[in-house]
Amino acid sequence: MPPIQTLCDFFIRSGAQVRFYSLGRRVAACPEATLAAFESGTRPWPLPWLGRAQLACVFRLGDSDDPLVWFLSLPLDEQGLLDPAPRDAFLQRLLETLGRSANRLQGDEGQQIDNLMQDNPLAFTPDVVQRSLLHARASADLGRPASEHFELAESYLLAPDQQAQWPALGLQGVADFSVRHDEVQAVRLAARLDTLPVEVLRPLSHCLEHVEPGRELVRALIARGEAAAHAGDIETFSACVRGVGQGETALVGPWYDALLADRAACGPDLLAAIAARGWAHLEHARRLPLFLDALARHSPGGFTNVVRDLALLPRLRLPLLMELRQASPESPVGRCLQPLTH
């Protein structure tokens, strides 16, 4: 029997029912084939975050009904490929704990291997929004019911005459709604969006940034974001910019263009929001140089870190490097690059 050399090998050999999810840049399902190609070194991680591949492994052993979750943060090299040594060390410890065998693990062994995460250097704790989104998405994928908070959140977000008060809403319910809502509900939410208090709108936007909001919902978030910008509410404005990040480029791209060209609106908060959640819209011949110029002008201190992080995204790497190479030394981008070339 071949040795266990990857996480995929371990879960196949263990007989566990497992689903993988990427975290960090976006909470999204990760096909096993994608993880396998990444672990073999033939494919970069598709959604890198701060130089890491942040991965959630949601699995059940034997007849156990309650899944276990491992949160692993795997280091990447400069091309976004796996640095295998830390992963190998983790697997070595795992196999030593199991007596060198991972064949058909049982549910009662779950606690034993889960204890490995307590002092595991690869383990990390996602923020509360991402934990809520992961629970919502995994529950839906596994055909399990939503949390007990879902119905109250759904009622509040969709019904103008609802009786619930926003302080009673739970973030988990908002996350469940964000994952489970349909097109009709998205239109109803869009019609109500301008009446939501900011205490609800902000966490809702932080959940929607991990899904693909419908067209009407994108339009409503843009309108609410514009209103927040005019009112000087930077936190709500940034939340709306992030909330549309996975939306249709035909709608989101022109708004980002206008914001990047507006010196009054453009600042570190906007640039961080676009880089973190709206990166997909930077794959554009005019928008990418506009973003880099704005980043160099308004956030020169963070230029290098943001660019390095974006360069790990497989689809952005080549166009980004080409823009940097073509930058004039006298331009804002060129001046930010000078310390790196000396």
C-alpha positions, 0 to 999 in steps of 0.5 A: 500500500503506498504511503500517505504523503498528502492530506488528500491521501490521509482522508481517502485512506481514513474512509472519512466523509470530507469536504474542503473549503477555502477561507481567508479571501473568500469562504468557498467550496474547494473541490478535492481535485483542486486540493490534490493538484495544489498538494502535488505542486502542479497548481497554485492555490486559487484563493491565497490570503496573506501568503497562505492557503487557508483551508477548512477540512470538514469531515465525519468519521465512522458513524459519527453524525457531528463533523469535525473541522480542521482549520489549516493555514498552509504557507505558499512560495512566491508563485503561490505553490505549496511549501510542503515541509510544514504540511509533511511535518503535520502529517508525520505527527498525525500518523505517529498519533495513529500508530502509522495507520489511517485505515478506516478510522472510527468516530471515537478516534476523532477526539484523539486526532482533533487534539493535534490541532491544539498545538499545531503550528498550521492551525488558525482561528478564522474570524467570527464572520468566516466561521459563521459562513463556513457553518452555513455553507457546510450545513447547506452542502451536507443537506443539514438544516440551517441554524435556529437563527435562520428564520428570524433573520430571514423574516427580518431581512425580507418583511417590511412589517416584521416585528423582530428587532435587529438586536435579536438577530444572530450573525449565524442567521444572517450567514445562513440567509446569505448562503441559502437565499434565492433570486426572488428573496434577493430582489425583496432584500434589495427593495428593503436594503435602504431601510436597514440600520447600519448595525444590520447592513454591515454584517450582512455585507460582510456575509454577502462578500463571500457569495455572488449577489444578484443584480438587483442586490448589487445595485442596492448595495451600490446605492447604499454605499454611495449614500454612506460615502456622501454622509461620511460613513466610511465603515458602511461605505467600505462594507458595501464596497466589499459586499459587491465584490463577488457581483457581476463585473458589468455592474461592479466594475464601473462603480469601482472605476468611478471610486478609484478616479474620485480623489474624495472617495479614494483612500486606504479603506476603499483600496483595502476593500477592493484588494481583499474582496473585489480582486476579480474586477481588477483583471481588466486592462484599464482598471488594474493600472487605475487601481495601482496608481490609486494605491501608490498615491493614497496608500504608498506605505501599504503598496508593497504588501498589497501588490505581493498578495495580489500577485499570488492570485493566479489570474492576476499574477501575469497582468500585474507583473506586466503593469509593474514592469511598464511603470515609468520610474517617475510615476507614483507606481514607479516611485513605490517600486524604487526601494525594491529595485535598489 
